[in-house]
Amino acid sequence: MNIHLPGQVERARRLRSLLDRLMQDGSVCVVHGGDPETPGTVLHETFNPRGIKTYRAVAEDIAQSLRRSGFRKVHVIADGLRLAAEIAAIGPEIVWVNSGGVQGFDAASHTPAMLELMGLPYVGHDPLNVSLLDNKHVFKHLMRSLGVPTSPFVTWDGVAPLDADRLRATLGEAGAYVAKPVSGRASNHVMVADCLDEVADAMRHIRDVTQSHVLAERYLPGAEYTIAVYGGVCVRNGRVTISDGPTIFSPVERLLDAGERVFTSMDVKPITQARLRLLASDDPVRGDLAGLARAVYEGLNLGTLVRLDVRADADGTCCVLEANPKPDLKAAGQGAINIVSLGLPEIGMSYDDLILSVFSDTLLQYATCRRKFAPGLSRFMEDSLT
């Protein structure tokens, strides 16, 4: 449980004051992904291994939430070649990055890197962390270094011959296997294989489709879970509190249909309430998931929201598969649901509270240890919040 230290009360008051001033006189841009086929988005269209998705509808939901919370000037703009000029014309004090990038390798890191070049603070992971999170093979090596359980895995770059002996030595000769892109979204191109020859064929297929590295890991036969985590600032009904540890919430089991071996992509089958189960308060798995969330968030020094995807092995041990650096934040309505929001009522928060909390948590970071990286916010800041 997070602890509210005595000094945090005054910091929370001053953070609320900063937030109010920014709502009144500041400007925010929410950036969604750009379509490289739209004229002017790129100089030369190439390829995005993750596939093209703009997330514009979610960016609009975030913008509307910020407006409902009191922000007077919120703009929604597309990522791409003209982003810097459009942002300069608007002159926002802070940007919310809801883009997975446009094209190229490590596309998710391009927008935060551009914003740092421009001298603008932003809600989102820094270029290094978003690349680490978005490249599953590197992320899994980091999990090992932190002592966080993850399924044994092998990666292949598609250039050297695929080493069958290495697959056998690492993954074992019996059982099932999963092949997936190292950078992907919505479980697209994730394939389950029942023998080493099948997983090798799956890896070759994924390499052809994504033109990028491929990962193969042992299939874990247990239940599949997710859990969300971000920093220590919570805003509930306008009241700001600051805790000494991260906010961990929405421990969810993703329910598999008969014959479904991994959770199916939202691009193939909509994510509905019937496919999800919020874990009961006395479910012992909740503690395991919370421990993993804290270990990943603090071990990697993450700065904003992630959703961990977790799978249990045959013995019931929870193993981290990946950490989604840009979890779905669509607003509820017309049958829509996002996994991250499922457990918000448990912690006394609404969707608007979550959006404002994540935003405020980023503000706190810039107002304490990153003031030199946010010169545009200086006129809204009182003394340091350290």
C-alpha positions as CSV (number, residue, x, y, z in Angstrom):
1,M,0.0,0.0,0.0
2,N,1.3,3.5,-0.9
3,I,2.1,5.8,2.0
4,H,1.1,9.5,2.0
5,L,4.0,11.2,3.8
6,P,3.3,14.4,5.7
7,G,5.3,16.6,3.3
8,Q,3.3,15.3,0.4
9,V,0.2,17.1,1.5
10,E,1.9,20.5,0.8
11,R,3.4,19.2,-2.4
12,A,-0.1,18.1,-3.5
13,R,-1.6,21.5,-2.7
14,R,1.1,23.2,-4.8
15,L,0.7,20.7,-7.6
16,R,-3.0,21.4,-7.7
17,S,-2.3,25.1,-7.9
18,L,0.1,24.5,-10.8
19,L,-2.6,22.4,-12.5
20,D,-5.2,25.1,-12.1
21,R,-3.0,27.8,-13.6
22,L,-2.2,25.6,-16.5
23,M,-5.9,24.8,-17.1
24,Q,-6.7,28.5,-17.0
25,D,-4.0,30.0,-19.2
26,G,-2.0,27.1,-20.7
27,S,-2.3,25.1,-23.9
28,V,-2.0,21.3,-24.4
29,C,-1.5,19.3,-27.6
30,V,-2.5,15.7,-27.9
31,V,-0.6,14.0,-30.7
32,H,-2.0,10.9,-32.5
33,G,-0.2,8.8,-35.1
34,G,0.1,10.0,-38.7
35,D,-0.8,8.0,-41.8
36,P,2.3,7.9,-44.2
37,E,-0.1,7.7,-47.1
38,T,-1.4,11.2,-46.3
39,P,0.4,13.8,-48.4
40,G,3.0,15.7,-46.4
41,T,3.2,13.2,-43.5
42,V,6.6,11.8,-44.6
43,L,9.2,12.7,-47.3
44,H,9.4,9.1,-48.6
45,E,7.0,6.4,-47.5
46,T,8.8,3.3,-46.2
47,F,7.4,0.7,-43.7
48,N,6.3,0.4,-40.1
49,P,6.9,-3.1,-38.7
50,R,4.1,-2.6,-36.2
51,G,1.5,-1.8,-38.9
52,I,-0.2,1.5,-39.4
53,K,-2.8,2.7,-36.8
54,T,-3.3,6.4,-36.0
55,Y,-5.1,6.1,-32.6
56,R,-6.9,9.3,-33.5
57,A,-10.2,8.3,-31.8
58,V,-8.3,7.7,-28.5
59,A,-6.5,11.0,-28.8
60,E,-9.8,12.7,-29.2
61,D,-11.1,10.9,-26.0
62,I,-8.0,12.1,-24.1
63,A,-8.5,15.6,-25.3
64,Q,-12.2,15.6,-24.4
65,S,-11.4,14.3,-20.9
66,L,-8.9,17.1,-20.4
67,R,-11.5,19.6,-21.5
68,R,-14.0,18.2,-19.0
69,S,-11.5,18.5,-16.3
70,G,-11.1,22.2,-17.0
71,F,-8.4,22.7,-19.6
72,R,-9.5,25.6,-21.9
73,K,-7.1,25.1,-24.8
74,V,-6.6,21.5,-26.0
75,H,-5.6,20.7,-29.6
76,V,-5.4,17.4,-31.3
77,I,-2.9,17.1,-34.1
78,A,-1.3,14.3,-36.3
79,D,2.2,13.0,-36.0
80,G,4.5,13.4,-39.1
81,L,6.8,15.6,-41.0
82,R,4.8,18.8,-40.2
83,L,4.5,18.1,-36.5
84,A,7.2,20.5,-35.3
85,A,5.8,23.4,-37.4
86,E,2.2,22.8,-36.3
87,I,3.3,22.6,-32.6
88,A,5.3,25.7,-33.0
89,A,2.3,27.5,-34.4
90,I,0.1,26.5,-31.5
91,G,2.7,27.1,-28.8
92,P,1.6,24.6,-26.2
93,E,3.2,24.3,-22.8
94,I,3.0,20.5,-22.8
95,V,2.2,17.7,-25.2
96,W,0.5,14.3,-24.6
97,V,2.0,11.7,-26.9
98,N,-0.7,9.2,-28.1
99,S,1.2,8.1,-31.1
100,G,3.0,4.9,-31.9
101,G,5.0,6.6,-34.5
102,V,4.5,6.8,-38.3
103,Q,7.1,4.6,-40.0
104,G,10.6,3.1,-39.7
105,F,12.3,1.2,-36.9
106,D,11.7,2.3,-33.3
107,A,8.9,4.6,-34.6
108,A,7.5,4.9,-31.1
109,S,10.6,6.9,-30.0
110,H,10.5,9.5,-32.8
111,T,7.9,11.8,-31.4
112,P,9.3,12.1,-27.8
113,A,12.7,12.6,-29.3
114,M,11.4,15.4,-31.5
115,L,9.7,17.0,-28.5
116,E,12.9,16.9,-26.5
117,L,14.7,18.6,-29.4
118,M,12.0,21.3,-29.4
119,G,12.3,21.8,-25.7
120,L,8.8,20.7,-24.9
121,P,7.7,18.6,-21.9
122,Y,5.4,15.7,-22.8
123,V,3.2,13.0,-21.2
124,G,4.8,9.8,-22.4
125,H,7.8,7.6,-22.1
126,D,11.2,9.0,-23.0
127,P,12.8,7.8,-26.2
128,L,15.0,5.2,-24.5
129,N,12.3,3.7,-22.4
130,V,9.7,3.6,-25.1
131,S,12.2,1.8,-27.4
132,L,13.1,-0.7,-24.6
133,L,9.4,-1.4,-23.9
134,D,8.5,-1.6,-27.6
135,N,11.3,-4.1,-28.4
136,K,10.2,-7.3,-26.6
137,H,13.5,-9.1,-27.0
138,V,15.5,-6.3,-25.2
139,F,12.7,-5.9,-22.7
140,K,12.9,-9.6,-21.8
141,H,16.7,-9.4,-21.3
142,L,16.0,-6.6,-18.8
143,M,13.4,-8.7,-17.0
144,R,16.1,-11.4,-16.6
145,S,18.5,-8.8,-15.2
146,L,15.9,-7.7,-12.7
147,G,15.1,-11.3,-11.6
148,V,11.6,-11.0,-13.0
149,P,10.2,-14.3,-14.4
150,T,9.7,-14.5,-18.2
151,S,9.4,-17.4,-20.6
152,P,12.7,-18.7,-22.2
153,F,13.1,-17.1,-25.6
154,V,15.2,-16.8,-28.7
155,T,15.4,-13.9,-31.2
156,W,16.3,-14.0,-34.9
157,D,17.2,-11.1,-37.1
158,G,16.4,-12.8,-40.4
159,V,19.9,-12.2,-41.8
160,A,21.8,-15.1,-40.4
161,P,20.4,-18.6,-40.9
162,L,17.9,-19.6,-38.3
163,D,19.8,-21.8,-35.8
164,A,17.7,-24.9,-35.1
165,D,20.2,-26.1,-32.5
166,R,19.8,-22.8,-30.6
167,L,16.1,-23.1,-30.7
168,R,16.2,-26.6,-29.4
169,A,18.7,-25.8,-26.6
170,T,16.8,-22.7,-25.4
171,L,13.2,-23.7,-25.9
172,G,13.4,-27.5,-25.4
173,E,12.4,-30.3,-27.8
174,A,8.9,-30.9,-26.5
175,G,5.9,-28.7,-25.8
176,A,4.4,-25.7,-27.5
177,Y,6.0,-22.5,-28.6
178,V,4.9,-18.9,-29.5
179,A,6.4,-16.8,-32.3
180,K,5.8,-13.1,-32.4
181,P,7.2,-9.8,-33.8
182,V,9.6,-8.1,-31.4
183,S,7.7,-4.9,-32.0
184,G,4.0,-5.3,-32.5
185,R,0.5,-4.3,-31.4
186,A,-2.8,-6.0,-30.6
187,S,-1.4,-9.5,-30.7
188,N,-1.1,-9.2,-34.5
189,H,1.1,-11.9,-36.1
190,V,1.4,-13.9,-32.9
191,M,1.5,-17.6,-33.7
192,V,1.4,-20.8,-31.6
193,A,3.4,-23.8,-32.8
194,D,3.5,-27.4,-31.5
195,C,6.9,-28.4,-32.6
196,L,10.3,-26.8,-33.4
197,D,9.8,-27.1,-37.2
198,E,6.5,-25.3,-36.9
199,V,7.9,-22.5,-34.8
200,A,10.8,-22.1,-37.3
201,D,8.3,-21.8,-40.1
202,A,6.3,-19.3,-38.1
203,M,9.4,-17.2,-37.4
204,R,10.2,-17.0,-41.1
205,H,6.6,-16.0,-42.0
206,I,6.6,-13.2,-39.3
207,R,10.0,-12.0,-40.6
208,D,8.6,-11.8,-44.1
209,V,5.6,-9.8,-43.0
210,T,7.2,-7.4,-40.5
211,Q,10.7,-7.0,-42.0
212,S,12.1,-7.0,-38.5
213,H,13.4,-9.2,-35.7
214,V,11.3,-12.1,-34.6
215,L,11.0,-13.7,-31.1
216,A,10.2,-17.3,-30.2
217,E,9.4,-18.3,-26.6
218,R,8.1,-21.3,-24.8
219,Y,4.3,-21.4,-24.6
220,L,3.0,-20.9,-21.1
221,P,-0.2,-23.0,-20.5
222,G,-1.6,-21.1,-17.5
223,A,-4.0,-18.2,-17.2
224,E,-3.3,-14.8,-18.9
225,Y,-3.4,-11.6,-16.9
226,T,-2.8,-7.8,-17.2
227,I,-2.1,-5.1,-14.6
228,A,-1.6,-1.4,-15.0
229,V,0.9,0.9,-13.2
230,Y,2.0,4.6,-13.3
231,G,3.4,7.0,-10.8
232,G,2.3,8.2,-7.4
233,V,-0.1,11.1,-8.1
234,C,-3.8,10.4,-7.9
235,V,-6.6,12.9,-8.6
236,R,-10.0,11.9,-7.4
237,N,-12.9,14.3,-7.9
238,G,-10.4,17.2,-8.2
239,R,-8.5,16.4,-5.0
240,V,-4.7,15.7,-5.6
241,T,-2.8,13.2,-3.4
242,I,0.8,12.1,-3.8
243,S,2.1,8.7,-2.6
244,D,5.6,7.4,-2.1
245,G,5.2,4.6,-4.6
246,P,3.5,3.8,-7.9
247,T,-0.2,3.4,-8.4
248,I,-1.0,-0.2,-9.3
249,F,-4.5,-1.1,-10.4
250,S,-6.8,-3.1,-12.7
251,P,-5.5,-6.7,-12.1
252,V,-7.5,-8.5,-14.8
253,E,-7.6,-12.0,-16.2
254,R,-8.1,-12.2,-19.9
255,L,-10.5,-15.1,-20.5
256,L,-9.7,-17.4,-23.4
257,D,-12.4,-19.0,-25.5
258,A,-12.4,-22.7,-26.1
259,G,-9.5,-23.5,-28.5
260,E,-8.1,-20.0,-28.0
261,R,-4.4,-20.4,-26.9
262,V,-3.5,-16.7,-26.7
263,F,-5.7,-13.7,-26.3
264,T,-7.0,-12.7,-29.8
265,S,-6.1,-9.4,-31.3
266,M,-8.6,-6.5,-30.9
267,D,-8.3,-6.1,-34.7
268,V,-9.8,-9.6,-35.0
269,K,-12.2,-9.8,-32.1
270,P,-13.5,-6.8,-30.1
271,I,-12.5,-6.7,-26.4
272,T,-15.7,-7.0,-24.5
273,Q,-16.6,-7.3,-20.8
274,A,-17.3,-11.0,-21.3
275,R,-13.6,-11.6,-22.2
276,L,-12.3,-10.0,-19.0
277,R,-12.5,-10.7,-15.3
278,L,-11.4,-8.3,-12.6
279,L,-9.6,-10.4,-10.0
280,A,-11.4,-10.7,-6.7
281,S,-9.9,-8.8,-3.7
282,D,-8.9,-12.0,-2.0
283,D,-7.4,-13.6,-5.1
284,P,-3.7,-14.4,-4.3
285,V,-2.7,-13.7,-7.9
286,R,-3.3,-10.0,-7.2
287,G,-0.3,-9.8,-5.0
288,D,1.9,-11.6,-7.5
289,L,0.8,-9.2,-10.3
290,A,1.3,-6.1,-8.1
291,G,4.8,-7.3,-7.2
292,L,5.7,-7.7,-10.9
293,A,4.2,-4.3,-11.7
294,R,6.2,-2.5,-9.0
295,A,9.4,-4.4,-10.0
296,V,9.1,-3.4,-13.6
297,Y,8.1,0.2,-13.0
298,E,10.7,0.9,-10.5
299,G,13.4,-1.3,-12.0
300,L,13.3,0.4,-15.3
301,N,12.7,3.9,-13.9
302,L,9.5,4.3,-15.9
303,G,7.9,7.7,-16.0
304,T,4.3,7.1,-17.0
305,L,1.6,4.5,-17.6
306,V,2.2,0.9,-18.8
307,R,0.1,-2.2,-18.9
308,L,1.9,-5.5,-18.1
309,D,0.9,-8.6,-20.0
310,V,1.5,-11.7,-17.9
311,R,1.0,-15.4,-18.3
312,A,1.2,-18.2,-15.8
313,D,3.4,-21.3,-16.4
314,A,2.4,-24.9,-15.6
315,D,3.2,-24.4,-11.9
316,G,1.2,-21.2,-11.6
317,T,4.2,-18.8,-11.5
318,C,3.3,-15.5,-13.2
319,C,5.8,-14.6,-16.0
320,V,5.9,-11.1,-17.6
321,L,5.5,-11.3,-21.4
322,E,5.7,-7.6,-22.2
323,A,4.9,-4.1,-20.9
324,N,2.7,-2.1,-23.3
325,P,4.1,1.5,-23.3
326,K,0.9,2.9,-24.8
327,P,-2.0,1.0,-23.4
328,D,-5.5,1.6,-24.9
329,L,-7.1,4.6,-23.2
330,K,-10.4,4.8,-25.2
331,A,-13.3,6.2,-23.2
332,A,-16.2,3.8,-22.4
333,G,-19.3,4.0,-24.5
334,Q,-21.2,2.1,-27.3
335,G,-19.8,-1.2,-26.2
336,A,-16.2,0.0,-26.0
337,I,-14.0,-1.1,-23.1
338,N,-10.3,-0.7,-22.3
339,I,-8.6,-3.1,-19.9
340,V,-6.7,-0.4,-18.0
341,S,-10.0,1.3,-16.9
342,L,-11.7,-1.9,-15.7
343,G,-10.4,-1.6,-12.1
344,L,-10.7,2.2,-11.7
345,P,-13.9,2.0,-9.4
346,E,-11.8,-0.1,-7.0
347,I,-9.4,2.7,-6.4
348,G,-12.1,5.4,-6.4
349,M,-11.3,6.9,-9.8
350,S,-13.2,7.6,-13.0
351,Y,-11.8,7.7,-16.6
352,D,-11.4,11.5,-16.3
353,D,-9.6,11.0,-12.9
354,L,-7.1,8.6,-14.6
355,I,-6.3,10.9,-17.5
356,L,-5.8,13.9,-15.1
357,S,-3.8,11.8,-12.7
358,V,-1.4,10.6,-15.4
359,F,-1.1,14.2,-16.7
360,S,-0.5,15.5,-13.1
361,D,2.1,12.8,-12.4
362,T,4.1,14.0,-15.4
363,L,3.7,17.7,-14.2
364,L,5.1,16.7,-10.8
365,Q,8.2,15.2,-12.4
366,Y,8.9,18.3,-14.5
367,A,8.2,20.6,-11.5
368,T,10.7,18.7,-9.3
369,C,13.6,17.1,-11.0
370,R,13.2,18.2,-14.6
371,R,12.6,22.0,-14.5
372,K,15.3,22.7,-17.0
373,F,13.6,20.5,-19.5
374,A,10.3,22.5,-19.3
375,P,11.1,26.2,-19.8
376,G,7.7,26.9,-21.1
377,L,6.1,25.8,-17.8
378,S,8.2,28.1,-15.7
379,R,5.7,30.9,-15.7
380,F,3.1,28.6,-14.2
381,M,5.4,27.3,-11.5
382,E,5.8,28.6,-8.0
383,D,8.9,27.4,-6.1
384,S,10.2,23.9,-6.7
385,L,7.9,21.1,-5.5
386,T,10.9,19.1,-4.2
